[in-house]
Amino acid sequence: MPVISAAFQKVTKNKFPRFGNWDRASLICQSKLDPMIACFSCEKYMGFWDGDRLNIDINPFKGMIYRIELMHYCIFHALNQAELPDELDVYRLGGRKIVLE
């Protein structure tokens, strides 16, 4: 971290805050779970960690649900400019896409 912080200082001419001495949180993910599922639990931890504490309860056994949430977010995000087939629209949470003609 100190090396990365120093690099940011050099590139931004000391305009970027120094972070080399900040505390780093250690997250323990369930290693007994399937690694492809456990990584989504860890992603959930990272998304809800505010630097001091975790803002929600994370259940490491809900990794598949977290995986589905992330997939839905990526596919149906407003900034996703990919042409999606109309058949996917039934999976959109919160209502169907509104098409203005």
N, C-alpha and C positions, 0 to 999 in steps of 0.2 A: 504494500500500500504506500509506503513512503516514496518508493521509486515512481509509482504512477502519479502521486500527488506532485512530486517535483517536476515531472514531465508536463503536467497541466499548468504549473506555475510558469514554466519556461515558455510554453506555446502561447499562453494568454497574457504574458507579461505581468504576472502576479495579480490578475483581475479575478481569477477563479479561487474560491476559498480553499485553504489548505485542509486536507482530510487525512493525511498520513498518520496522525496520532489518534484518530477517532476510534472508539471502541467498536469491535466487530462482534456481532451476535453469532453464536454457534447454534445451528438448528440440527436437531437429531431426527432424522426421518427413519421410519421403520425399515430396517434392512431386511426383515424377513418377508417383506412384500415383494411382488414382482417389480424389478427396477423400473420398468416402463410405466408402471402405475405409481410407484413411490415418487417419481420425479414430478408428477402433477400435484401431489401433496406438498412437496417442497416448493413448487411454484406458487401454491396457495399461501404458504407461509410468507414467502417473499412479498406477495401482493398486499398482505394485511399486517406486515410488521412496520410499525411507525418509528422505529429506532429505539424505543424503550420497552415496548410490550406488543404482544399480539392482540389485535383488535377483535378477533373472533375465535371461536373454538374450531380447531381443525381435527377432523377424524381421519387418521391415516388409512382407514379401511374404506373410505369413500373416494379413493383415488380415481376410480372409473367415472364417478359422477363429476369430479373436478376436470377430468379429461374431456368429458362431453361439454361442460360449461365453456371451457377454453375453445373447443372446436366451434361451438355455436357463436361465440364472441368473434372469432376470426372470420367465419363465413358471412355472418349477417351484420357486421359492423358497417356503419354508415360510410366509412372511408374506403371500404372494399369496392373497387371499381370493376371487378370481374363480372362478366355476364353469367348470372346464375340461371340454371334451368328452372322453369316454372314449377316443376315437380318438387323442388326443394322448399318452396314457399310454405308448404303445410307444416314444416318443422320450425318455422320462425316463431319464437316466443313473443308474446305481447301483441299479436295480431299480424295480419298479412301486410305485405308491402303495398303502399298506396301508389298507384300509377296515375299521374295527372296527364290528361291528353288534351 
